[in-house]
Amino acid sequence: MIRVVLPAHLCALARCEKQIEVDAEPTQRAVLDALEARYPALCGTLRDRASGQRRAFIRFFACEEDLSHESPDAPLPDEVASGKEPLLVIGAMAGG
Amino acid sequence: MAAVRVLVGTRKGAFMLTSDERRTDWQVSGPHFPGWEIYHVAGSPADPDRLYASQCSGWFGQVMQRSNDGGQTWDAVGNDFAYAGVPGEHQWYDGSLRPWEFTRVWHLEPAPDDPDTVFAGVQDAALFKTTDGGKSWEEVRGLREHGSGPKWQPGAGGMCLHTILLDPNNAKRIVVAISAAGVFRTDDGGETWRPVNKGLLSQGIPSPADEVGHCVHNLAMHPTRPDTIFMQKHWDVMRSDDGAENWTEISGNLPTDFGFPIAVHSHEPETVYVVPITSDSHHFPPEGKLRVYRSRSGGNDWEPLTDGLPQQNCYVDVLRDAMAVDTLAECGVYFGTTGGQVYASKDSGDHWAPIAETLPPVLSVEVQTLS
């Protein structure tokens, strides 16, 4: 199982725990597909509805690496695939 | 006993202010959806417990919320606002063309007879409709197929469709306003549309001959007189008496005719309210005095309403969707400010009092009169 940590706003929206587990192939796309299938309220909040692209202020981190610019189909780190480390979904620091 | 529920959208959540018909003691609930921008909250005329809220965020995009119990509980519904067909292009600030791109829902207009049917005005400007309570949204595509889209351009707040007037006597007629494109009308239920901006003059842009390009800020209509429509334009307060076909200026003796919201008294179709703002570069009231202006003659002759409103050092703004009226026997008037105050008058504007003073900046105010 892959562990995913969500921002507080999205936990409130999806009414889920901050850390959830999903059964998915270890890629960003597969994990996000599984997340959205389980929590439909998240559709459009992580990826743009029209383009399917990561929303500009959403970032993906794992194992102290910024994975935001990786291909959505690139394999996630082994530690994430094995469940040892979580995939962190972060709302970017942005503003003033 | 009747009651009033004021639905307030703010930069950091939604609030609901409720009172009995005396409108003296107000209960505040919220923030609902704390931390999110709530551009608009609207209740269904057909079922006052059915509410819709447009929830959005620069991080997480658009979410649509629905309540079936008057706002006690909410559920996220559909947020897929996909433009029909090829999105097309509109004008950008520099005159170049840019593809239509959905950003947010500015305004929700529930149908008068069906709680599951709602129109949504969005940025980039388009009109959407749901007939299943918000689960799915479909673009009313005829509006953007009018053909003038490449000449539409964003106002400072974005290219938004912010006003939707549903004719209570004719379900086929809808009037919408877009900043900065102007007013459009359909008479066939949305299949075809045409711009209705004759008589609007905007300094410098566009030329009087142009059919689009006007920065309309808000429209208001009394339900018993749907052919009479009042407009707060970027500059100028206007009226039409032929369903938006032709417009005449009614700014009259206003201290400034720049502003955002406009509202009509619930029982007096010729009584109109505006909040004059100094200018488009000074988004605060003239002289630091927050004054609602009321005309009881359909425009031109305006009187300042100041009793209970701050008359010194007040530098807030009142945004386009942030004024509304109730339908009690003595009409109540309500507006919210960018300073987080919500003011109410229970006597048609003669006297005012704050019913909330320290909310986040107010984006929208709607009022439900509950029996």
Interface residues (C-beta under 8 A of the other chain):
Chain A: P7 H9 L10 L13 P40 A41 C43 G44 T45 L46 D48 R49 A50 R55 F57 I58 G91 A92 A94
Chain B: G35 W36 S57 G58 W59 F60 G61 Q62 V63 A76 N79 D80 F81 A82 Y83 E101 F102
